[in-house]
Amino acid sequence: MTEFVTLESAIGKHLRDGYCAAFEGFTHLIPHAAAHEAIRQGRKDLTLVRMTPDVIYDQMIGMGLARKLVFSFAGNPGVGLLRRLRDAVEQQWPHAIEIEEHSHAAMANAYEAGAAGLPCAVFRGYIGAELKRVNPSIKAVTCPFTGEELAAVPAIKPDVGIIHAQKANRRGDVLVEGIVGAQKEVVLASQRAVVTVEEVVETFDDVHPNACILPNWVVDAVAVVPGGAHPSYVHGYYKRDNGAYLAWDPIAADRDLFLKWMEDHVLNATAEDFAERVGSLRA
């Protein structure tokens, strides 16, 4: 059954050093508060998985949490590079990391395979692409029915999947509205799942037909963290903080400035600070 706990407790119990962890969100509902808690707790040697790692993975990599990154597209959306990721790859600062790059299609299919309990994902893709020359995880298989050559990649089965959502009810069911991305598949593929939410409600009223409800039996822990996706947005709650993404580029470009920012805004901050950050952005 789902436990309702503090964010500190949820991360402390369910995220361990050396884990494969997916902090998933696709432009929307990115679990920044949960990742900041992982940084505060000093997690290390993580394999970080995500379809579109952006600012939050830049921060985690820069603070030395990551051993490996499994991803498709990495960047500060609408701005440019992930400078801490680049520094780790090119200059091994704060230490070297391994990278495994995929297409969006491969990542989405790999999550679905993990959710279905399959060992790999098979799909049309990578035909004529160069990426498989540098990624030995991309294989070719032959369809036994048609003889067609298809791509295959290992299923993604994280030790823990961590997402942000709008609401949980008191049973522990979780409501995700708006752009869902791969959050559902991550929760189903992971050995354990942690969800931060904007609020807890008695019932889900006026739910949009395209919404996603994750049942309580696939969610291990829920932590209430209003504003917990900032600077990304939460449909129905607050807007994307474009200024924060623009400001991140010069901060991340300088190691000392980066470390000072992390000390002020992460290491010496709390989950409760997120509510203040989205005050002027609320819908």
Accessible surface in RSA format (square Angstrom, percent):
REM  Atomic radii and reference values for relative SASA: ProtOr
REM  Chains: A
REM  Algorithm: Lee & Richards
REM  Probe-radius: 1.40
REM  Slices: 20
REM RES _ NUM      All-atoms   Total-Side   Main-Chain    Non-polar    All polar
REM                ABS   REL    ABS   REL    ABS   REL    ABS   REL    ABS   REL
RES MET A   1   181.33  93.9 122.82  81.3  58.51 139.3  97.77  83.1  83.56 110.7
RES THR A   2    16.68  11.9   0.00   0.0  16.68  39.8   0.00   0.0  16.68  25.2
RES GLU A   3    72.11  41.4  67.53  51.1   4.58  10.9  30.94  59.9  41.16  33.6
RES PHE A   4    84.97  42.5  54.41  33.7  30.56  79.5  55.18  33.5  29.79  85.3
RES VAL A   5    43.20  28.4  25.59  23.2  17.62  42.4  36.05  31.3   7.16  19.4
RES THR A   6    92.06  65.5  83.51  84.7   8.55  20.4  84.70 113.8   7.36  11.1
RES LEU A   7     8.56   4.8   3.48   2.5   5.08  12.8   3.48   2.4   5.08  13.7
RES GLU A   8   117.37  67.4 114.15  86.4   3.21   7.6  27.24  52.7  90.13  73.6
RES SER A   9    51.78  43.8  41.26  55.1  10.53  24.3  27.81  59.2  23.98  33.6
RES ALA A  10     0.75   0.7   0.00   0.0   0.75   1.7   0.75   1.1   0.00   0.0
RES ILE A  11     0.22   0.1   0.22   0.2   0.00   0.0   0.22   0.2   0.00   0.0
RES GLY A  12    27.93  34.4   0.00   N/A  27.93  34.4  16.59  45.5  11.34  25.4
RES LYS A  13    99.26  48.4  93.55  57.4   5.71  13.6  68.10  61.3  31.17  33.2
RES HIS A  14    11.88   6.5  11.88   8.3   0.00   0.0  11.23  11.6   0.64   0.7
RES LEU A  15     0.32   0.2   0.32   0.2   0.00   0.0   0.32   0.2   0.00   0.0
RES ARG A  16   115.99  48.7 115.40  58.8   0.59   1.4  33.45  45.7  82.54  50.0
RES ASP A  17    70.76  49.6  49.45  49.2  21.30  50.4  23.87  56.2  46.89  46.8
RES GLY A  18    41.91  51.7   0.00   N/A  41.91  51.7  14.66  40.2  27.25  61.0
RES TYR A  19    46.61  21.8  46.50  26.5   0.11   0.3  28.65  21.5  17.96  22.1
RES CYS A  20    31.57  23.9  30.44  34.0   1.12   2.6  17.75  45.0  13.82  14.9
RES ALA A  21     0.00   0.0   0.00   0.0   0.00   0.0   0.00   0.0   0.00   0.0
RES ALA A  22     0.00   0.0   0.00   0.0   0.00   0.0   0.00   0.0   0.00   0.0
RES PHE A  23     0.06   0.0   0.06   0.0   0.00   0.0   0.06   0.0   0.00   0.0
RES GLU A  24     0.37   0.2   0.37   0.3   0.00   0.0   0.02   0.0   0.36   0.3
RES GLY A  25     0.00   0.0   0.00   N/A   0.00   0.0   0.00   0.0   0.00   0.0
RES PHE A  26    59.17  29.6  58.78  36.4   0.39   1.0  58.78  35.6   0.39   1.1
RES THR A  27    60.81  43.3  54.07  54.8   6.74  16.1  56.14  75.4   4.67   7.1
RES HIS A  28     0.05   0.0   0.05   0.0   0.00   0.0   0.05   0.1   0.00   0.0
RES LEU A  29     0.00   0.0   0.00   0.0   0.00   0.0   0.00   0.0   0.00   0.0
RES ILE A  30     1.03   0.6   1.03   0.8   0.00   0.0   1.03   0.7   0.00   0.0
RES PRO A  31     0.18   0.1   0.04   0.0   0.14   0.5   0.16   0.1   0.03   0.2
RES HIS A  32     1.39   0.8   1.39   1.0   0.00   0.0   0.03   0.0   1.36   1.6
RES ALA A  33     0.03   0.0   0.03   0.0   0.00   0.0   0.03   0.0   0.00   0.0
RES ALA A  34     0.11   0.1   0.00   0.0   0.11   0.2   0.00   0.0   0.11   0.3
RES ALA A  35     0.00   0.0   0.00   0.0   0.00   0.0   0.00   0.0   0.00   0.0
RES HIS A  36     5.45   3.0   5.45   3.8   0.00   0.0   5.02   5.2   0.44   0.5
RES GLU A  37    13.77   7.9  13.77  10.4   0.00   0.0   0.00   0.0  13.77  11.2
RES ALA A  38     0.00   0.0   0.00   0.0   0.00   0.0   0.00   0.0   0.00   0.0
RES ILE A  39     6.62   3.8   0.78   0.6   5.83  14.1   0.78   0.6   5.83  15.8
RES ARG A  40    57.43  24.1  27.48  14.0  29.96  71.3  22.59  30.9  34.85  21.1
RES GLN A  41    48.02  26.9  22.48  16.4  25.55  60.8  25.84  55.0  22.18  16.8
RES GLY A  42    47.24  58.3   0.00   N/A  47.24  58.3  30.66  84.1  16.58  37.1
RES ARG A  43    36.61  15.4  33.96  17.3   2.65   6.3   1.51   2.1  35.11  21.3
RES LYS A  44   124.87  60.9 124.87  76.6   0.00   0.0  67.88  61.1  56.99  60.7
RES ASP A  45    70.40  49.3  62.25  62.0   8.16  19.3  21.83  51.4  48.57  48.4
RES LEU A  46     0.00   0.0   0.00   0.0   0.00   0.0   0.00   0.0   0.00   0.0
RES THR A  47    16.17  11.5  16.17  16.4   0.00   0.0  10.46  14.0   5.71   8.6
RES LEU A  48     0.00   0.0   0.00   0.0   0.00   0.0   0.00   0.0   0.00   0.0
RES VAL A  49     2.86   1.9   2.86   2.6   0.00   0.0   2.86   2.5   0.00   0.0
RES ARG A  50     1.01   0.4   1.01   0.5   0.00   0.0   0.00   0.0   1.01   0.6
RES MET A  51    17.11   8.9  17.11  11.3   0.00   0.0  13.68  11.6   3.43   4.5
RES THR A  52    16.45  11.7  15.69  15.9   0.76   1.8  14.28  19.2   2.17   3.3
RES PRO A  53     0.15   0.1   0.11   0.1   0.04   0.2   0.11   0.1   0.04   0.3
RES ASP A  54     6.03   4.2   6.03   6.0   0.00   0.0   2.90   6.8   3.13   3.1
RES VAL A  55     5.13   3.4   5.13   4.6   0.00   0.0   5.13   4.5   0.00   0.0
RES ILE A  56     0.24   0.1   0.24   0.2   0.00   0.0   0.24   0.2   0.00   0.0
RES TYR A  57     0.00   0.0   0.00   0.0   0.00   0.0   0.00   0.0   0.00   0.0
RES ASP A  58     0.16   0.1   0.16   0.2   0.00   0.0   0.00   0.0   0.16   0.2
RES GLN A  59     4.90   2.7   4.90   3.6   0.00   0.0   0.00   0.0   4.90   3.7
RES MET A  60     0.00   0.0   0.00   0.0   0.00   0.0   0.00   0.0   0.00   0.0
RES ILE A  61     1.83   1.0   0.24   0.2   1.59   3.8   0.37   0.3   1.47   4.0
RES GLY A  62     1.82   2.2   0.00   N/A   1.82   2.2   0.04   0.1   1.78   4.0
RES MET A  63    49.22  25.5  23.45  15.5  25.77  61.4  27.06  23.0  22.17  29.4
RES GLY A  64    16.03  19.8   0.00   N/A  16.03  19.8   6.97  19.1   9.06  20.3
RES LEU A  65     4.12   2.3   4.12   2.9   0.00   0.0   4.12   2.9   0.00   0.0
RES ALA A  66     0.47   0.4   0.07   0.1   0.40   0.9   0.22   0.3   0.25   0.7
RES ARG A  67   106.87  44.9 102.88  52.4   3.99   9.5  44.22  60.4  62.65  38.0
RES LYS A  68    35.95  17.5  35.95  22.1   0.00   0.0   1.65   1.5  34.30  36.5
RES LEU A  69     0.10   0.1   0.10   0.1   0.00   0.0   0.10   0.1   0.00   0.0
RES VAL A  70    13.39   8.8  13.39  12.1   0.00   0.0  13.39  11.6   0.00   0.0
RES PHE A  71    12.78   6.4  12.78   7.9   0.00   0.0  12.78   7.7   0.00   0.0
RES SER A  72     1.25   1.1   1.25   1.7   0.00   0.0   1.25   2.7   0.00   0.0
RES PHE A  73   111.14  55.6  99.09  61.4  12.04  31.3 107.56  65.2   3.58  10.2
RES ALA A  74    30.35  27.9   5.42   8.4  24.93  56.7   5.42   7.6  24.93  66.0
RES GLY A  75     2.66   3.3   0.00   N/A   2.66   3.3   2.62   7.2   0.04   0.1
RES ASN A  76     2.40   1.7   0.17   0.2   2.23   5.4   0.14   0.3   2.27   2.2
RES PRO A  77    40.86  29.8  34.17  31.1   6.69  24.3  39.29  32.4   1.57   9.8
RES GLY A  78    89.11 109.9   0.00   N/A  89.11 109.9  44.83 123.0  44.27  99.2
RES VAL A  79    51.42  33.8  13.92  12.6  37.50  90.4  18.27  15.9  33.16  89.9
RES GLY A  80    39.20  48.3   0.00   N/A  39.20  48.3  31.58  86.7   7.61  17.1
RES LEU A  81    81.41  45.3  76.06  54.4   5.35  13.5  78.27  55.0   3.15   8.5
RES LEU A  82     6.54   3.6   1.38   1.0   5.17  13.0   1.38   1.0   5.17  13.9
RES ARG A  83    79.28  33.3  75.96  38.7   3.32   7.9   8.23  11.3  71.04  43.1
RES ARG A  84     7.15   3.0   7.15   3.6   0.00   0.0   0.00   0.0   7.15   4.3
RES LEU A  85    18.16  10.1  18.16  13.0   0.00   0.0  18.16  12.8   0.00   0.0
RES ARG A  86   115.62  48.5 111.47  56.8   4.16   9.9  36.98  50.5  78.64  47.7
RES ASP A  87    16.74  11.7  12.76  12.7   3.98   9.4   9.45  22.2   7.28   7.3
RES ALA A  88     0.45   0.4   0.00   0.0   0.45   1.0   0.00   0.0   0.45   1.2
RES VAL A  89    58.72  38.6  44.37  40.2  14.35  34.6  46.23  40.2  12.49  33.9
RES GLU A  90    91.98  52.8  67.89  51.4  24.09  57.4  29.99  58.0  61.99  50.6
RES GLN A  91   113.63  63.5  94.84  69.3  18.79  44.7  19.06  40.6  94.57  71.7
RES GLN A  92    92.83  51.9  82.14  60.0  10.70  25.5  31.45  66.9  61.38  46.6
RES TRP A  93    55.88  22.4  55.62  26.9   0.26   0.6  33.63  17.9  22.25  36.1
RES PRO A  94    53.10  38.7  26.51  24.2  26.59  96.7  27.63  22.8  25.47 158.3
RES HIS A  95    72.56  39.7  68.95  47.9   3.60   9.2  62.80  64.7   9.76  11.4
RES ALA A  96    60.93  56.0  45.55  70.3  15.37  35.0  45.68  64.3  15.25  40.4
RES ILE A  97    21.06  12.0   1.33   1.0  19.73  47.6   4.79   3.5  16.27  44.1
RES GLU A  98    90.60  52.0  81.36  61.6   9.24  22.0  39.14  75.7  51.46  42.0
RES ILE A  99    78.95  44.9  57.30  42.7  21.65  52.2  57.30  41.3  21.65  58.7
RES GLU A 100    26.16  15.0  23.00  17.4   3.16   7.5   8.65  16.7  17.51  14.3
RES GLU A 101    69.70  40.0  66.57  50.4   3.13   7.5   5.52  10.7  64.18  52.4
RES HIS A 102    12.11   6.6   7.77   5.4   4.34  11.1   3.05   3.1   9.06  10.5
RES SER A 103    41.33  34.9  32.81  43.8   8.52  19.6  38.63  82.3   2.70   3.8
RES HIS A 104    75.38  41.2  70.36  48.9   5.02  12.8  55.18  56.9  20.21  23.5
RES ALA A 105    51.84  47.7  41.89  64.6   9.95  22.6  49.54  69.8   2.30   6.1
RES ALA A 106     0.49   0.4   0.18   0.3   0.30   0.7   0.41   0.6   0.08   0.2
RES MET A 107     0.83   0.4   0.39   0.3   0.44   1.0   0.44   0.4   0.39   0.5
RES ALA A 108    37.95  34.9  36.28  56.0   1.67   3.8  37.40  52.7   0.55   1.5
RES ASN A 109    45.68  31.5  43.42  42.0   2.26   5.4   1.52   3.7  44.16  42.7
RES ALA A 110     3.39   3.1   3.39   5.2   0.00   0.0   3.39   4.8   0.00   0.0
RES TYR A 111     0.27   0.1   0.27   0.2   0.00   0.0   0.27   0.2   0.00   0.0
RES GLU A 112    95.12  54.6  90.48  68.5   4.64  11.0  23.22  44.9  71.90  58.7
RES ALA A 113     5.73   5.3   2.07   3.2   3.66   8.3   4.81   6.8   0.92   2.4
RES GLY A 114     6.47   8.0   0.00   N/A   6.47   8.0   0.00   0.0   6.47  14.5
RES ALA A 115    33.79  31.1   9.20  14.2  24.59  55.9   9.42  13.3  24.37  64.6
RES ALA A 116    69.99  64.4  33.56  51.8  36.43  82.9  45.95  64.7  24.04  63.7
RES GLY A 117    56.16  69.3   0.00   N/A  56.16  69.3  28.24  77.5  27.92  62.5
RES LEU A 118    93.38  52.0  93.38  66.8   0.00   0.0  93.38  65.6   0.00   0.0
RES PRO A 119   106.82  77.9  90.80  82.8  16.02  58.2  94.73  78.2  12.08  75.1
RES CYS A 120    48.06  36.4  42.66  47.6   5.40  12.7  13.28  33.6  34.78  37.5
RES ALA A 121     6.74   6.2   2.66   4.1   4.09   9.3   6.74   9.5   0.00   0.0
RES VAL A 122    74.06  48.7  46.47  42.1  27.60  66.5  46.47  40.4  27.60  74.9
RES PHE A 123    20.23  10.1  11.99   7.4   8.23  21.4  20.23  12.3   0.00   0.0
RES ARG A 124   182.74  76.7 158.79  80.9  23.96  57.0  61.66  84.3 121.08  73.4
RES GLY A 125    21.50  26.5   0.00   N/A  21.50  26.5  20.23  55.5   1.27   2.8
RES TYR A 126    22.26  10.4   8.97   5.1  13.30  34.6  11.51   8.6  10.75  13.3
RES ILE A 127   115.34  65.6  88.95  66.3  26.39  63.6  89.19  64.2  26.15  71.0
RES GLY A 128    70.82  87.3   0.00   N/A  70.82  87.3  41.87 114.9  28.95  64.8
RES ALA A 129    38.00  34.9  25.30  39.0  12.70  28.9  34.29  48.3   3.71   9.8
RES GLU A 130   108.25  62.1 101.45  76.8   6.80  16.2  64.34 124.5  43.91  35.8
RES LEU A 131    41.29  23.0  35.62  25.5   5.67  14.3  38.76  27.2   2.54   6.8
RES LYS A 132    78.32  38.2  64.75  39.7  13.57  32.3  44.37  39.9  33.96  36.2
RES ARG A 133   192.46  80.8 152.79  77.9  39.67  94.4  52.75  72.1 139.71  84.7
RES VAL A 134   118.93  78.3  88.85  80.4  30.08  72.5  95.81  83.2  23.12  62.7
RES ASN A 135     4.32   3.0   2.71   2.6   1.62   3.9   3.59   8.6   0.74   0.7
RES PRO A 136   107.17  78.1  94.70  86.3  12.47  45.3 104.42  86.2   2.74  17.1
RES SER A 137    26.73  22.6  19.63  26.2   7.09  16.3   6.31  13.4  20.42  28.6
RES ILE A 138    11.64   6.6   1.15   0.9  10.49  25.3   1.15   0.8  10.49  28.5
RES LYS A 139   127.23  62.1 119.86  73.5   7.37  17.5  80.73  72.7  46.50  49.5
RES ALA A 140    63.89  58.7  34.36  53.0  29.53  67.2  34.60  48.7  29.29  77.6
RES VAL A 141    56.29  37.0  49.50  44.8   6.79  16.4  56.29  48.9   0.00   0.0
RES THR A 142    93.25  66.3  73.14  74.2  20.11  47.9  42.07  56.5  51.18  77.4
RES CYS A 143    22.82  17.3  18.21  20.3   4.61  10.8   3.63   9.2  19.19  20.7
RES PRO A 144   119.77  87.3  77.11  70.3  42.66 155.1  88.72  73.3  31.05 193.0
RES PHE A 145   183.41  91.8 145.94  90.4  37.47  97.5 150.52  91.3  32.89  94.1
RES THR A 146   103.61  73.7  64.09  65.0  39.52  94.2  73.35  98.5  30.26  45.7
RES GLY A 147    51.35  63.3   0.00   N/A  51.35  63.3  25.59  70.2  25.76  57.7
RES GLU A 148    60.78  34.9  51.55  39.0   9.23  22.0  35.24  68.2  25.55  20.9
RES GLU A 149    93.16  53.5  82.32  62.3  10.84  25.8  26.52  51.3  66.63  54.4
RES LEU A 150    26.65  14.8  26.10  18.7   0.56   1.4  26.32  18.5   0.34   0.9
RES ALA A 151     4.08   3.8   1.92   3.0   2.16   4.9   4.08   5.7   0.00   0.0
RES ALA A 152     6.71   6.2   6.42   9.9   0.29   0.7   6.61   9.3   0.10   0.3
RES VAL A 153     3.59   2.4   1.60   1.4   1.99   4.8   3.59   3.1   0.00   0.0
RES PRO A 154    68.08  49.6  61.97  56.5   6.10  22.2  64.33  53.1   3.75  23.3
RES ALA A 155    17.67  16.2   1.04   1.6  16.63  37.8   1.04   1.5  16.63  44.1
RES ILE A 156    17.95  10.2  14.74  11.0   3.21   7.7  17.95  12.9   0.00   0.0
RES LYS A 157    94.76  46.2  72.92  44.7  21.84  52.0  40.94  36.9  53.82  57.3
RES PRO A 158     0.00   0.0   0.00   0.0   0.00   0.0   0.00   0.0   0.00   0.0
RES ASP A 159    47.92  33.6  47.80  47.6   0.12   0.3   2.77   6.5  45.15  45.0
RES VAL A 160     0.00   0.0   0.00   0.0   0.00   0.0   0.00   0.0   0.00   0.0
RES GLY A 161     0.00   0.0   0.00   N/A   0.00   0.0   0.00   0.0   0.00   0.0
RES ILE A 162     0.17   0.1   0.17   0.1   0.00   0.0   0.17   0.1   0.00   0.0
RES ILE A 163     0.02   0.0   0.02   0.0   0.00   0.0   0.02   0.0   0.00   0.0
RES HIS A 164     0.00   0.0   0.00   0.0   0.00   0.0   0.00   0.0   0.00   0.0
RES ALA A 165     0.00   0.0   0.00   0.0   0.00   0.0   0.00   0.0   0.00   0.0
RES GLN A 166     0.33   0.2   0.33   0.2   0.00   0.0   0.33   0.7   0.00   0.0
RES LYS A 167    43.63  21.3  43.63  26.8   0.00   0.0   6.23   5.6  37.39  39.8
RES ALA A 168     0.00   0.0   0.00   0.0   0.00   0.0   0.00   0.0   0.00   0.0
RES ASN A 169    13.45   9.3  13.45  13.0   0.00   0.0   1.01   2.4  12.44  12.0
RES ARG A 170   149.79  62.9 127.48  65.0  22.31  53.1  53.04  72.5  96.75  58.6
RES ARG A 171   160.39  67.3 150.71  76.8   9.68  23.1  68.53  93.7  91.86  55.7
RES GLY A 172     0.00   0.0   0.00   N/A   0.00   0.0   0.00   0.0   0.00   0.0
RES ASP A 173     6.56   4.6   6.56   6.5   0.00   0.0   2.80   6.6   3.76   3.8
RES VAL A 174     0.00   0.0   0.00   0.0   0.00   0.0   0.00   0.0   0.00   0.0
RES LEU A 175     2.00   1.1   2.00   1.4   0.00   0.0   2.00   1.4   0.00   0.0
RES VAL A 176     0.48   0.3   0.48   0.4   0.00   0.0   0.48   0.4   0.00   0.0
RES GLU A 177    31.52  18.1  31.44  23.8   0.09   0.2   3.30   6.4  28.22  23.0
RES GLY A 178    36.04  44.4   0.00   N/A  36.04  44.4  20.33  55.8  15.71  35.2
RES ILE A 179    83.55  47.5  75.73  56.4   7.81  18.8  82.01  59.1   1.54   4.2
RES VAL A 180    30.88  20.3  26.54  24.0   4.33  10.4  26.58  23.1   4.30  11.7
RES GLY A 181    39.29  48.5   0.00   N/A  39.29  48.5  15.54  42.6  23.76  53.2
RES ALA A 182     6.62   6.1   5.02   7.7   1.60   3.6   6.15   8.7   0.47   1.2
RES GLN A 183     0.30   0.2   0.30   0.2   0.00   0.0   0.30   0.6   0.00   0.0
RES LYS A 184    88.29  43.1  87.71  53.8   0.58   1.4  32.26  29.0  56.03  59.7
RES GLU A 185    28.92  16.6  28.92  21.9   0.00   0.0   9.10  17.6  19.82  16.2
RES VAL A 186     0.00   0.0   0.00   0.0   0.00   0.0   0.00   0.0   0.00   0.0
RES VAL A 187     4.26   2.8   0.01   0.0   4.25  10.3   0.01   0.0   4.25  11.5
RES LEU A 188    75.12  41.8  52.72  37.7  22.41  56.3  54.93  38.6  20.19  54.3
RES ALA A 189     5.32   4.9   0.00   0.0   5.32  12.1   0.22   0.3   5.11  13.5
RES SER A 190    15.47  13.1   0.00   0.0  15.47  35.6   0.00   0.0  15.47  21.7
RES GLN A 191   132.26  74.0  99.91  73.0  32.35  77.0  30.02  63.9 102.24  77.5
RES ARG A 192    73.07  30.7  71.01  36.2   2.06   4.9   7.58  10.4  65.49  39.7
RES ALA A 193     0.78   0.7   0.74   1.1   0.05   0.1   0.74   1.0   0.05   0.1
RES VAL A 194     0.30   0.2   0.30   0.3   0.00   0.0   0.30   0.3   0.00   0.0
RES VAL A 195     0.00   0.0   0.00   0.0   0.00   0.0   0.00   0.0   0.00   0.0
RES THR A 196     0.07   0.1   0.07   0.1   0.00   0.0   0.00   0.0   0.07   0.1
RES VAL A 197     0.00   0.0   0.00   0.0   0.00   0.0   0.00   0.0   0.00   0.0
RES GLU A 198     8.03   4.6   2.13   1.6   5.90  14.0   1.24   2.4   6.79   5.5
RES GLU A 199    65.26  37.5  63.84  48.3   1.42   3.4  20.42  39.5  44.84  36.6
RES VAL A 200    36.27  23.9  16.45  14.9  19.82  47.8  16.45  14.3  19.82  53.8
RES VAL A 201    28.98  19.1  24.33  22.0   4.64  11.2  28.98  25.2   0.00   0.0
RES GLU A 202   120.77  69.3 104.28  78.9  16.49  39.3  57.60 111.4  63.17  51.6
RES THR A 203    85.02  60.5  76.06  77.1   8.96  21.4  66.62  89.5  18.39  27.8
RES PHE A 204    36.15  18.1  12.38   7.7  23.77  61.9  12.49   7.6  23.67  67.7
RES ASP A 205    97.92  68.6  84.00  83.6  13.92  32.9  29.59  69.6  68.34  68.2
RES ASP A 206   149.01 104.4 106.52 106.0  42.49 100.5  43.14 101.5 105.86 105.6
RES VAL A 207    50.74  33.4  25.14  22.8  25.60  61.7  25.77  22.4  24.98  67.7
RES HIS A 208   111.57  61.0 104.46  72.6   7.11  18.2  77.53  79.9  34.03  39.6
RES PRO A 209   131.66  96.0  91.28  83.2  40.38 146.8 103.85  85.7  27.82 172.9
RES ASN A 210   114.41  78.9 100.89  97.5  13.52  32.6  22.25  53.6  92.16  89.1
RES ALA A 211    25.84  23.8   0.69   1.1  25.15  57.2   2.24   3.2  23.60  62.5
RES CYS A 212    17.36  13.1  12.44  13.9   4.92  11.6  13.14  33.3   4.22   4.5
RES ILE A 213    86.77  49.4  63.19  47.1  23.57  56.8  63.19  45.5  23.57  64.0
RES LEU A 214     2.71   1.5   2.71   1.9   0.00   0.0   2.71   1.9   0.00   0.0
RES PRO A 215    41.02  29.9  40.05  36.5   0.97   3.5  41.02  33.9   0.00   0.0
RES ASN A 216    20.51  14.1  19.93  19.3   0.58   1.4   0.00   0.0  20.51  19.8
RES TRP A 217   192.11  77.1 161.13  78.0  30.98  72.7 147.09  78.4  45.02  73.0
RES VAL A 218    23.34  15.4  10.80   9.8  12.54  30.2  19.04  16.5   4.30  11.7
RES VAL A 219     4.48   2.9   0.00   0.0   4.48  10.8   0.66   0.6   3.82  10.4
RES ASP A 220    52.16  36.5  47.42  47.2   4.75  11.2   5.11  12.0  47.05  46.9
RES ALA A 221     0.18   0.2   0.18   0.3   0.00   0.0   0.18   0.3   0.00   0.0
RES VAL A 222     0.66   0.4   0.00   0.0   0.66   1.6   0.00   0.0   0.66   1.8
RES ALA A 223     0.62   0.6   0.41   0.6   0.20   0.5   0.62   0.9   0.00   0.0
RES VAL A 224    72.79  47.9  48.57  44.0  24.23  58.4  48.57  42.2  24.23  65.7
RES VAL A 225     3.42   2.3   2.15   1.9   1.28   3.1   3.42   3.0   0.00   0.0
RES PRO A 226    53.61  39.1  53.01  48.3   0.59   2.2  53.01  43.8   0.59   3.7
RES GLY A 227     0.00   0.0   0.00   N/A   0.00   0.0   0.00   0.0   0.00   0.0
RES GLY A 228     0.08   0.1   0.00   N/A   0.08   0.1   0.00   0.0   0.08   0.2
RES ALA A 229     0.00   0.0   0.00   0.0   0.00   0.0   0.00   0.0   0.00   0.0
RES HIS A 230    18.83  10.3  17.59  12.2   1.24   3.2  14.91  15.4   3.92   4.6
RES PRO A 231    14.44  10.5  14.36  13.1   0.07   0.3  14.36  11.9   0.07   0.5
RES SER A 232     0.09   0.1   0.00   0.0   0.09   0.2   0.00   0.0   0.09   0.1
RES TYR A 233    53.88  25.2  53.88  30.7   0.00   0.0  39.36  29.6  14.52  17.9
RES VAL A 234     0.47   0.3   0.00   0.0   0.47   1.1   0.00   0.0   0.47   1.3
RES HIS A 235    98.23  53.7  93.40  64.9   4.84  12.4  50.91  52.5  47.33  55.1
RES GLY A 236    60.40  74.5   0.00   N/A  60.40  74.5  28.47  78.1  31.93  71.5
RES TYR A 237    39.44  18.4  34.74  19.8   4.70  12.2  36.28  27.3   3.16   3.9
RES TYR A 238     3.91   1.8   0.00   0.0   3.91  10.2   1.17   0.9   2.73   3.4
RES LYS A 239   128.95  62.9 124.63  76.5   4.31  10.3  73.42  66.1  55.53  59.2
RES ARG A 240    67.08  28.2  56.66  28.9  10.42  24.8  29.52  40.3  37.55  22.8
RES ASP A 241    31.95  22.4  31.16  31.0   0.79   1.9   1.05   2.5  30.90  30.8
RES ASN A 242    83.88  57.8  80.27  77.6   3.62   8.7  25.02  60.2  58.87  56.9
RES GLY A 243    42.69  52.7   0.00   N/A  42.69  52.7  32.76  89.9   9.94  22.3
RES ALA A 244    32.71  30.1  17.55  27.1  15.17  34.5  25.09  35.3   7.62  20.2
RES TYR A 245     3.18   1.5   2.71   1.5   0.47   1.2   1.45   1.1   1.73   2.1
RES LEU A 246   111.60  62.2 103.49  74.0   8.12  20.4 103.70  72.8   7.90  21.3
RES ALA A 247    49.45  45.5  40.22  62.1   9.23  21.0  48.60  68.4   0.85   2.2
RES TRP A 248     6.99   2.8   6.45   3.1   0.54   1.3   6.90   3.7   0.09   0.1
RES ASP A 249    30.34  21.3  29.35  29.2   1.00   2.4   4.30  10.1  26.04  26.0
RES PRO A 250    80.09  58.4  71.02  64.7   9.07  33.0  76.48  63.1   3.61  22.5
RES ILE A 251    24.14  13.7  24.14  18.0   0.00   0.0  24.14  17.4   0.00   0.0
RES ALA A 252     0.72   0.7   0.72   1.1   0.00   0.0   0.72   1.0   0.00   0.0
RES ALA A 253    55.57  51.1  26.67  41.2  28.90  65.7  28.49  40.1  27.08  71.7
RES ASP A 254    69.42  48.6  66.18  65.9   3.24   7.7  18.74  44.1  50.68  50.5
RES ARG A 255    92.35  38.8  88.24  45.0   4.12   9.8  30.31  41.4  62.04  37.6
RES ASP A 256   114.26  80.0 106.86 106.4   7.40  17.5  32.26  75.9  82.01  81.8
RES LEU A 257    87.09  48.5  83.41  59.7   3.68   9.3  86.57  60.8   0.53   1.4
RES PHE A 258     0.00   0.0   0.00   0.0   0.00   0.0   0.00   0.0   0.00   0.0
RES LEU A 259    74.20  41.3  69.59  49.8   4.61  11.6  69.91  49.1   4.29  11.5
RES LYS A 260   111.91  54.6 108.76  66.7   3.15   7.5  85.68  77.1  26.23  27.9
RES TRP A 261    59.34  23.8  55.66  26.9   3.69   8.7  48.49  25.9  10.85  17.6
RES MET A 262     0.08   0.0   0.08   0.1   0.00   0.0   0.08   0.1   0.00   0.0
RES GLU A 263    79.58  45.7  79.58  60.2   0.00   0.0  13.31  25.8  66.27  54.1
RES ASP A 264    65.03  45.6  46.04  45.8  18.99  44.9  17.79  41.9  47.24  47.1
RES HIS A 265    76.28  41.7  75.29  52.3   0.99   2.5  43.96  45.3  32.32  37.6
RES VAL A 266     0.00   0.0   0.00   0.0   0.00   0.0   0.00   0.0   0.00   0.0
RES LEU A 267    74.02  41.2  55.52  39.7  18.50  46.5  55.63  39.1  18.39  49.5
RES ASN A 268   108.03  74.5  72.25  69.8  35.78  86.2  28.44  68.4  79.59  76.9
RES ALA A 269    11.02  10.1   4.22   6.5   6.80  15.5   5.62   7.9   5.40  14.3
RES THR A 270    68.30  48.6  66.20  67.1   2.09   5.0  63.42  85.2   4.88   7.4
RES ALA A 271    15.55  14.3  12.34  19.0   3.21   7.3  12.48  17.6   3.06   8.1
RES GLU A 272   128.46  73.8 116.44  88.1  12.03  28.6  70.88 137.1  57.58  47.0
RES ASP A 273    44.38  31.1  43.87  43.7   0.51   1.2   9.71  22.9  34.67  34.6
RES PHE A 274     1.31   0.7   1.31   0.8   0.00   0.0   1.31   0.8   0.00   0.0
RES ALA A 275    38.23  35.1  32.16  49.6   6.07  13.8  32.48  45.7   5.75  15.2
RES GLU A 276   143.04  82.1 117.34  88.8  25.69  61.2  47.86  92.6  95.18  77.7
RES ARG A 277    64.85  27.2  45.00  22.9  19.85  47.3  35.67  48.7  29.18  17.7
RES VAL A 278     0.00   0.0   0.00   0.0   0.00   0.0   0.00   0.0   0.00   0.0
RES GLY A 279    44.84  55.3   0.00   N/A  44.84  55.3  27.23  74.7  17.61  39.4
RES SER A 280   110.51  93.4  70.50  94.1  40.01  92.2  58.02 123.5  52.49  73.5
RES LEU A 281    26.57  14.8  26.57  19.0   0.00   0.0  26.57  18.7   0.00   0.0
RES ARG A 282    97.23  40.8  75.10  38.3  22.13  52.7  48.15  65.8  49.08  29.7
RES ALA A 283   101.99  93.8  32.33  49.9  69.66 158.5  66.92  94.2  35.06  92.9
END  Absolute sums over single chains surface
CHAIN  1 A    12439.4       9635.9       2803.4       6913.0       5526.4
END  Absolute sums over all chains
TOTAL         12439.4       9635.9       2803.4       6913.0       5526.4
